[in-house]
Every structure is written in C-alpha cells, then in structure tokens.
Amino acid sequence: MKTKLITAFLICFFANLFIAQTLVKPADIKMPSIATFLKSKGYDIAEQTDTFVKLTNSHKSLLYMDLDADKKYILFNVNISIVTGTSKAKIDSLVNQINNVGMIRVGYQESQNSLAFRYYFWVHGGYTNETLEDAVAEFFLYQGDAYGLDKDKIISYN
C-alpha cells in the first residue's frame, strides 16, 4: 500500500513538473518575448517594439498588440474597413450583432470608416503563455465570426 502511494505521488509530481504553466509576472512582461513566443506558435511577426507587436495568423488576418504603460493589460486591436457608402443603419446592425458574440468589442470609427475590434487581455496579476496563446487564437476566431455575421457584405476585404 505504501509503495503504491509513493508511486502515485511520484507520477503526479513528475506529471505536474512537465505540464505546469509558468506565471509571467507584470515586471517580467516584455513584448519582444511575447513576439518570440507567438512566433514559435506559428504566428508571423510583422513588426515589434518594446510596447507593440503586429502579427498575422495563417489566414493573414492582422492583430495589433499594445502593452499598457502600467502593464495592467495588453490591448488586442485591429481596424477593419467598411465599404464606402454603407448606411449607418447597416453598420449599427452589424456592430450590435458582433458585440453580442462575446469576447471582443467593436465600435464604428466614422473618421476612418472602419470597425474597431478591441479586447483587453489583463496581465496586472500575471499571466501564462498558454492563456496568452489561447486569447490570441480566440481573438482571431471571434474576428472570423464577425466576418461571418456580415450578411450585407459591408466589410471591405481590400
């Protein structure tokens, strides 16, 4: 009985050792490190600075990531152009549909005639690379879902 207990303990210990996630503390957050990690996960890094990363996924969708000066969050954002001449009613309808999806928030930027997709990935208590990777993947999925909601074809794909 004692041998089985010790064996079970050792299995759990080593399993936890190999699959444990490492907490990245706010003081250790560096956008170049984030870029390197996301590149290792298959994303293309188009640009990066100490506070900014521009990346694309395998479908060439864009994502801009900006680190808050106080390291409280990383803003995921992208602006998607709207077909010129689209009525405000159609734009408002699409914005409402997208905002009902969940994770991301979308607003219409009249001055740029675009939809502004925003998501705040909170890092003030730390995060794991796995949660960051999941959030990036989810942002791209929600962005794709938003395109699917565009029944009137008001999003410009140029």
Backbone as a ProteinNet text record, in pm:
[ID]
protein_1_A
[PRIMARY]
MKTKLITAFLICFFANLFIAQTLVKPADIKMPSIATFLKSKGYDIAEQTDTFVKLTNSHKSLLYMDLDADKKYILFNVNISIVTGTSKAKIDSLVNQINNVGMIRVGYQESQNSLAFRYYFWVHGGYTNETLEDAVAEFFLYQGDAYGLDKDKIISYN
[TERTIARY]
82.4	0	86.6	189	276.9	352.5	392.3	464.1	373.9	247.9	153.2	131.7	124.3	105.1	225.7	344.7	466.4	475.1	442.3	443.8	343.7	223.9	121.6	168.2	229.3	280.9	388.2	480.9	587.8	533.6	435.2	373.2	309.1	234.5	169.9	274	381.1	485.6	550.6	590.3	657.2	561.5	437.3	339.3	319.5	309	292.3	416.9	532	657.2	664.5	618.1	629.1	514.8	399.9	287.7	251.8	327.5	297.2	316.8	229.9	239.2	316.5	397.6	479.1	410.1	398.3	337.1	436.8	395.3	475.4	424.8	511.6	473.5	479	399.1	397.3	535.6	621.7	755.6	837.1	800.4	875.1	813.7	704.1	637.3	718.6	755.2	830.4	773.1	736.2	674.6	767.4	898.6	983.5	976.1	963	947.6	814.3	710.9	578.9	584.5	651.1	664.6	737.6	844	920.4	833.4	758.1	670.3	564.6	497.7	392	448.1	567.9	632.4	655.5	694.2	716.1	586	473.3	342.3	282.9	362.1	318.7	266.8	268.8	225.6	342.5	311.6	413.8	418.4	537.8	556.2	596.4	508.7	533.6	613.9	588.7	658.3	660.1	759.9	760.1	847.7	806.4	885.1	878.8	923	917.5	775	681.9	544.6	439.8	483.1	391.6	434.9	335.7	360.4	248.3	284.9	189	212.9	106.6	123	9.4	32.8	-69.7	-77.1	-194.7	-210.9	-194.8	-223	-204.7	-299.9	-407.7	-503.4	-472.4	-360.1	-313.7	-403	-480.2	-555.8	-458.6	-483.1	-394.8	-439	-342.5	-368.6	-257.4	-296.4	-202.8	-215.6	-101.3	-99	-17.2	-81	-15.2	-12.3	106.3	122	92.1	1.3	-30.8	94.5	115.6	234	247.7	135.3	138.1	139.9	146.3	147.9	27.4	-89.2	-213.2	-284	-263	-327.4	-248.9	-277.4	-230.7	-356.3	-360.3	-474.9	-456.4	-551.3	-556.6	-649	-606.3	-692.2	-661.5	-762.6	-749.9	-866.9	-842.8	-949.3	-975.4	-1102.4	-1143.7	-1227.4	-1187.6	-1256.4	-1397.4	-1482.9	-1621.2	-1632.5	-1714.8	-1738.1	-1792.2	-1729.9	-1771.3	-1917.5	-1991.1	-2131.8	-2229.3	-2179.6	-2268.1	-2350.7	-2478.3	-2566.4	-2530.4	-2555.2	-2529.9	-2613.9	-2733	-2821.3	-2759.1	-2700.9	-2636.6	-2511.8	-2438.2	-2318.6	-2358.8	-2457.1	-2503.3	-2555.5	-2626.9	-2680.2	-2566.9	-2463.2	-2350.1	-2273.3	-2251.4	-2181.6	-2256.3	-2388.3	-2468.3	-2458.1	-2462.8	-2451.8	-2315.7	-2210.8	-2075.7	-2059	-2107.9	-2093.3	-2171.1	-2269.1	-2341.6	-2263.8	-2158.4	-2079.3	-2006.3	-1947.4	-1884	-1754.3	-1645.2	-1513	-1471.5	-1488.3	-1438.5	-1546.1	-1502.4	-1592.3	-1559.5	-1662.6	-1646.9	-1717.8	-1655	-1715.5	-1688.1	-1776.7	-1759.6	-1674.5	-1569.6	-1481.4	-1516.9	-1606.4	-1657.2	-1545.2	-1448.5	-1340.9	-1256.3	-1251.8	-1173.6	-1262.1	-1393.6	-1490.4	-1449.9	-1433.1	-1388.5	-1452.2	-1446.7	-1487.4	-1361.7	-1364.6	-1251.3	-1278.1	-1203.5	-1213.8	-1118.1	-1165.7	-1083.5	-1107.3	-996.4	-1003.3	-888.8	-920.1	-819.4	-780	-656.3	-601.6	-531.1	-596.6	-547.1	-426.1	-318.4	-193.4	-144	-223.6	-175.9	-140.7	-198.9	-165.1	-75.1	-35	45.5	-41.7	23.5	-46.5	45.8	-7.3	76.4	80.1	185	194.5	79.6	33.9	-77.5	-206.4	-231	-352	-339	-219.6	-196.5	-221.3	-164.6	-183.7	-332	-404.1	-548.2	-622.7	-586.7	-654.8	-631.1	-509.3	-479.4	-561	-561.7	-638.1	-787.1	-839.6	-981	-1012.3	-920.9	-942.6	-958.9	-870.5	-880.3	-1009.2	-1050.4	-1175.1	-1296.1	-1300	-1411.4	-1411.6	-1293.1	-1284	-1343.9	-1311.5	-1369.2	-1519.4	-1566.3	-1710.8	-1779	-1712.7	-1768.3	-1783.4	-1684.5	-1694.7	-1813.4	-1835.7	-1948.6	-2083.2	-2088.8	-2213.5	-2244.1	-2149	-2161.8	-2244	-2372.3	-2461.9	-2482.7	-2469.8	-2488.4	-2359.6	-2251.3	-2120.2	-2073.5	-2074	-2031.1	-1884	-1823	-1681.2	-1602.3	-1504.2	-1420.2	-1304.3	-1284.5	-1177.2	-1058	-1047.6	-932	-820.3
-119.6	0	125.8	124.7	240	261.2	154.4	162.9	221.6	180.7	234.6	384	425.1	565.7	649	598.3	668.9	675.2	565.4	561.8	661.7	665.8	760.5	903.9	929	1062.2	1102.7	1012.1	1043.6	1067.7	990.2	1010.7	1148.6	1184	1316.3	1428	1408.6	1510.2	1535.1	1427	1443.3	1490.4	1447.4	1495.5	1646.3	1690.9	1834	1912	1854.1	1919.2	1946.2	1852.7	1865.8	1944.2	1953.6	2025.5	2154.2	2187	2308.2	2431.7	2527.5	2652.6	2753.1	2832.4	2930.7	3066	3125.8	3257.3	3364.7	3449.5	3565.1	3682	3734.9	3844.3	3977.4	4075.4	4204	4266.4	4255.9	4314.5	4246.8	4123.6	4047.4	4052.7	4126.2	4131.7	4217.2	4155.6	4224.3	4182.2	4279.8	4249.7	4170.1	4193.6	4108	3959.9	3933.3	3794.7	3737.2	3819	3775.5	3745.7	3832.2	3810.7	3679.9	3655.2	3531.1	3409.8	3416.7	3305.6	3282.4	3389	3373.7	3327.3	3369.8	3320.9	3170.5	3122.7	2978.4	2899.2	2968.4	2904.2	2918.6	2971.5	2975.6	3108.9	3209.9	3341.9	3414.4	3497.1	3579.1	3714.1	3756.2	3885.1	3985.5	4081.3	4180.6	4298	4336.4	4447.7	4423.2	4481.9	4478.3	4588.4	4637.4	4733.3	4686.1	4768.8	4732.3	4730.7	4799.1	4807.4	4763.3	4709.3	4684.6	4563.2	4483.5	4372.8	4372.1	4358.5	4341.6	4201.5	4119.8	3982	3940.9	3834	3775	3626.2	3570.8	3426.7	3360.4	3232.6	3158.2	3204.7	3273.1	3325.6	3471.1	3522.1	3659.3	3766.1	3727.2	3825.3	3898.1	4026.4	4109.1	4116.1	4136.5	4165.6	4257.4	4368	4460	4439.8	4429.1	4411.4	4525.5	4602.2	4715.9	4694.1	4704.6	4688.9	4820.4	4817	4933.7	4978.8	5109.5	5163.8	5114	5089.2	5040.5	4888.2	4822.4	4675.2	4613.3	4676	4620.9	4533.4	4561.5	4484	4495.8	4403.2	4411.5	4430.9	4538.8	4567.3	4494.1	4406.1	4342	4429.3	4469.2	4554.8	4543.5	4576	4583.4	4666.6	4743.7	4819.2	4755.9	4730.2	4667.8	4769.3	4796.3	4897	4852.6	4953.6	4934.5	4984.2	4919	4961.5	5104.2	5191.1	5331.4	5341.2	5428.4	5449.7	5361.3	5276.3	5189.3	5274.2	5242.2	5319.4	5297.6	5400.1	5392.9	5283.2	5261.8	5157.4	5018.3	4992.9	4862.5	4846.1	4953.9	4948.8	4921.4	4996.3	4977.1	4836.1	4783	4646.5	4545.2	4559.2	4465.8	4481.4	4604.4	4628.2	4560.7	4575	4512.3	4360.5	4303.7	4157.9	4108.4	4180.2	4139.5	4151.4	4258	4277.4	4174.3	4110.4	4003.4	3872.8	3863.2	3740.3	3713.9	3816.3	3789.4	3859.4	3795.7	3835.7	3975.9	4005.9	4132.7	4239.8	4361.4	4475.5	4544.9	4585.3	4652.5	4785.9	4885.7	5017.4	5071.6	5156.5	5216.6	5341.4	5352.1	5468.4	5548	5644.5	5719.3	5789.6	5845.8	5919.8	5830.8	5702.2	5607.8	5514.5	5527.3	5437.5	5291.2	5257.5	5122.1	5073.6	4943.1	4881.1	4859.5	4904.3	4891.2	4775	4666.2	4548.6	4567.6	4548.8	4568.5	4456.2	4412.7	4317.4	4349.6	4354.6	4382.6	4252.3	4209.5	4090.3	4137.3	4113.3	4165.8	4087.3	4159.4	4096.2	4149.6	4234.7	4300.7	4203.7	4086.6	3985.9	3878.1	3895	3794.1	3713.6	3636.8	3550.8	3435.9	3335.7	3229	3240.6	3190.7	3193.8	3117.2	3013.2	2934.3	3015.6	3098.4	3181.1	3290.8	3342.5	3442.1	3379.5	3262.1	3192.8	3166.3	3121.7	3098.4	3227.1	3337.3	3464.8	3513.9	3499.3	3540.1	3455.8	3324.9	3236	3270.3	3297.5	3333	3465.7	3562.7	3691.1	3669	3589.2	3561.7	3485.9	3393.2	3320.6	3414.1	3500.7	3596.2	3693.6	3734	3820.8	3748.3	3621.4	3541.9	3528	3508.8	3501.7	3632	3744.4	3875.5	3885.2	3836.9	3837.6	3753.1	3642.5	3555.7	3620.7	3717.3	3788.4	3896.5	3926.7	4033.9	3987.1	3971.2	3922.7	4026.3	4155.3	4261.5	4295.5	4226	4244.8	4390.3	4444.7	4582.6	4592.8	4481	4481.6	4478.4	4568	4576.1	4477.6	4392.6	4293	4333.6	4459.7	4507.8	4551.1
0	0	0	83.9	94	-38	-103.2	-230.4	-338.3	-339.6	-437.6	-416	-291.2	-259	-303	-276.7	-317.3	-469.5	-536.4	-682.7	-739.6	-684.7	-731	-708.8	-594.4	-565	-665.9	-694	-789.6	-930.2	-970.4	-1102.2	-1108.5	-1006.5	-1002.5	-1000.6	-923.4	-914.7	-1050.5	-1118	-1247.2	-1356.2	-1351.1	-1448.8	-1433	-1310.1	-1283	-1324.4	-1303.7	-1339.8	-1489.9	-1570.6	-1715.6	-1779.8	-1714.7	-1775.7	-1702.3	-1598	-1521.5	-1608.1	-1588.8	-1661.5	-1576.6	-1642.2	-1572.4	-1575.2	-1459.2	-1446.3	-1488.7	-1582.6	-1622.3	-1538	-1454.4	-1365.4	-1440.7	-1400.6	-1470.2	-1490.1	-1391.3	-1403.6	-1514.9	-1549.5	-1649.9	-1789.1	-1804.6	-1934.5	-2030.6	-2141.9	-2246.2	-2380.5	-2460.4	-2590.3	-2681.8	-2684.4	-2767.6	-2726.8	-2596.4	-2550.1	-2594.6	-2589.3	-2635.1	-2784.5	-2860.9	-3005.5	-3034.2	-2961.8	-2980.7	-2949.6	-2840.6	-2804.9	-2912.7	-2957.2	-3057.3	-3192.2	-3224.8	-3347.3	-3338.7	-3220.3	-3201.8	-3213.3	-3202.9	-3213.6	-3353.4	-3448.4	-3587	-3636.9	-3554.1	-3598	-3664.8	-3764.1	-3828.7	-3758.7	-3721.5	-3655.9	-3763.3	-3789.9	-3894	-3841.2	-3715.6	-3650.9	-3502	-3435.4	-3289.4	-3233.8	-3117.8	-3040.5	-2895.9	-2805.2	-2662.9	-2609.1	-2678.4	-2627.6	-2729.1	-2842.2	-2953.2	-3033.6	-3076.5	-3169.3	-3272.1	-3397.5	-3506.7	-3561.4	-3561.5	-3607.2	-3698.9	-3771.5	-3856.9	-3828.1	-3856.1	-3840.4	-3977.1	-3985.5	-4110.9	-4220.7	-4184.9	-4283.6	-4320.3	-4269.9	-4294.9	-4230.7	-4129.8	-4051.7	-3959.6	-3939.8	-3857.6	-3712.2	-3625.2	-3485	-3436.3	-3376.1	-3312.7	-3161.8	-3095.1	-2950	-2890.1	-2801.5	-2737.2	-2586.4	-2527.5	-2383.2	-2314	-2217.7	-2135.9	-2061.3	-2048.6	-1981.9	-1838.4	-1771.4	-1633	-1624.8	-1741.6	-1750.5	-1680.4	-1702.1	-1648.4	-1751.3	-1879.5	-1985.7	-2115.2	-2204.5	-2342.2	-2426.1	-2501.1	-2587.1	-2718.8	-2751.4	-2882.4	-2965.7	-3084.6	-3164.4	-3312.8	-3391.2	-3535.7	-3587.1	-3690.6	-3756.9	-3892.4	-3920.6	-4046.2	-4124.1	-4247	-4329.5	-4367.9	-4383.6	-4427.2	-4571.3	-4650	-4787.9	-4786.7	-4864.8	-4873.1	-4916.8	-4848.1	-4882.6	-4807.8	-4719	-4640.9	-4544.6	-4533.5	-4445.4	-4298.6	-4219.5	-4074.8	-4010.8	-4061.1	-4006.5	-4024.6	-4140.8	-4164.8	-4078.1	-4063.2	-3978.5	-3833.9	-3783.3	-3645.4	-3622.8	-3720.3	-3709.6	-3697.1	-3780.9	-3774.7	-3643.9	-3600.7	-3473.5	-3358.7	-3354	-3247.6	-3253	-3372.5	-3386.2	-3337.8	-3377.8	-3337	-3185.8	-3126.5	-2982.2	-2902.2	-2961.8	-2894.1	-2893.8	-2974.4	-2982.7	-2852	-2790.9	-2662.7	-2636.1	-2665.1	-2618.4	-2662.9	-2787.6	-2839.1	-2838.8	-2839.2	-2851.1	-2981.6	-3050	-3178.1	-3171.9	-3227.8	-3239.8	-3378.8	-3424	-3555.6	-3543	-3622.5	-3626.2	-3751.9	-3735.2	-3850.2	-3926.8	-3855.5	-3921.8	-4013.7	-3983.6	-4064.5	-4146.3	-4129.8	-4193.1	-4172.1	-4044	-4010.7	-3880.7	-3863.5	-3738.3	-3655.2	-3531.6	-3441	-3345.8	-3362.6	-3277	-3160.2	-3037.1	-2918.3	-2818	-2755.7	-2645	-2549.2	-2419.8	-2318.5	-2250	-2270.9	-2206.5	-2079.7	-1965.4	-1838.3	-1790.8	-1757.3	-1714.7	-1580	-1514.4	-1392.4	-1280.6	-1277.2	-1176.5	-1231.9	-1357.6	-1425.5	-1521.3	-1603.7	-1699.6	-1735.1	-1802.5	-1854.2	-2006.1	-2065	-2210.6	-2274.4	-2206.9	-2259.4	-2264.9	-2162.7	-2165.5	-2271	-2288.6	-2394	-2531.5	-2554.3	-2682.1	-2707.9	-2605.8	-2619.3	-2651.5	-2585.9	-2609.9	-2752.5	-2802.8	-2940.4	-3037.9	-3017.1	-3105.3	-3100.8	-2982.3	-2967.9	-3036.2	-3025.9	-3092.3	-3242.8	-3300.2	-3443.3	-3476.7	-3390.2	-3414	-3408.5	-3308.9	-3297.9	-3415.3	-3459.8	-3576.1	-3697.1	-3713.8	-3821.7	-3808.4	-3684.7	-3660.3	-3701	-3674.4	-3711.5	-3862.5	-3935.7	-4081.8	-4126.5	-4057.4	-4090.5	-4066.8	-3976.8	-3948.3	-4052	-4136.8	-4235.1	-4355.9	-4336	-4442.1	-4552.2	-4516.9	-4616.2	-4690.5	-4656.2	-4721.4	-4715	-4592.3	-4575.3	-4534.3	-4495	-4462.3	-4592.2	-4601.1	-4721.4	-4706.5	-4802.2	-4797	-4881.5	-4915.3	-4994.8	-4905.6
[MASK]
++++++++++++++++++++++++++++++++++++++++++++++++++++++++++++++++++++++++++++++++++++++++++++++++++++++++++++++++++++++++++++++++++++++++++++++++++++++++++++++

